[in-house]
Amino acid sequence: MSNVQLYFAIGLPSVLALINLGVMLVLFTDLGSRIQRLAERVDNPVGAINELGKRLTRVEIKLGIQP
């Protein structure tokens, strides 16, 4: 086995593993940002529903209705 073959046998899989780690890092970062945006989209309607409930409770108290 020549030196060049040895370098390819050891070096090429190492380089490919490092490239794979870099690609996975980018993909996980993108996935995290997508999950964060989805959580923000879910929180907005939930917050609006909670605010509506608070307003209805205040109206019920003013009208003398038991909440």
C-alpha positions as CSV (number, residue, x, y, z in Angstrom):
1,M,0.0,0.0,0.0
2,S,1.5,3.4,-1.0
3,N,1.4,6.5,1.1
4,V,-1.2,8.1,-1.1
5,Q,-3.6,5.2,-0.6
6,L,-3.0,5.3,3.1
7,Y,-3.8,9.0,3.2
8,F,-7.0,8.5,1.3
9,A,-8.0,5.5,3.4
10,I,-7.6,7.5,6.6
11,G,-8.2,11.1,5.6
12,L,-11.2,10.8,3.3
13,P,-13.6,9.2,5.9
14,S,-12.4,11.8,8.5
15,V,-13.1,14.7,6.1
16,L,-16.5,13.3,5.2
17,A,-17.3,12.9,8.9
18,L,-16.4,16.5,9.6
19,I,-18.5,17.6,6.7
20,N,-21.4,15.5,7.9
21,L,-21.2,17.1,11.4
22,G,-21.2,20.6,9.8
23,V,-24.3,19.8,7.8
24,M,-26.1,18.4,10.8
25,L,-25.3,21.4,12.8
26,V,-26.8,23.7,10.1
27,L,-29.9,21.5,9.9
28,F,-30.4,21.4,13.7
29,T,-30.0,25.1,13.9
30,D,-32.6,25.6,11.2
31,L,-35.0,23.1,12.9
32,G,-34.6,25.0,16.2
33,S,-35.5,28.3,14.6
34,R,-38.6,26.7,12.9
35,I,-39.8,25.3,16.2
36,Q,-39.3,28.7,17.9
37,R,-41.4,30.4,15.1
38,L,-44.1,27.7,15.5
39,A,-44.2,28.2,19.3
40,E,-44.6,32.0,18.8
41,R,-47.5,31.4,16.4
42,V,-49.2,29.1,18.9
43,D,-48.6,31.5,21.8
44,N,-50.3,34.4,20.1
45,P,-53.8,32.8,19.9
46,V,-53.5,31.3,23.4
47,G,-52.6,34.7,24.8
48,A,-55.6,36.3,23.0
49,I,-57.9,33.6,24.4
50,N,-56.6,34.2,27.9
51,E,-57.1,38.0,27.5
52,L,-60.6,37.4,26.3
53,G,-61.4,35.3,29.3
54,K,-60.1,38.0,31.6
55,R,-62.2,40.6,29.9
56,L,-65.3,38.4,30.1
57,T,-64.7,37.9,33.8
58,R,-64.5,41.7,34.4
59,V,-67.8,42.2,32.5
60,E,-69.4,39.4,34.5
61,I,-68.3,41.1,37.7
62,K,-69.6,44.5,36.6
63,L,-73.0,42.9,35.6
64,G,-73.2,41.0,38.9
65,I,-73.1,37.6,37.2
66,Q,-71.2,34.9,39.0
67,P,-68.0,33.9,37.0
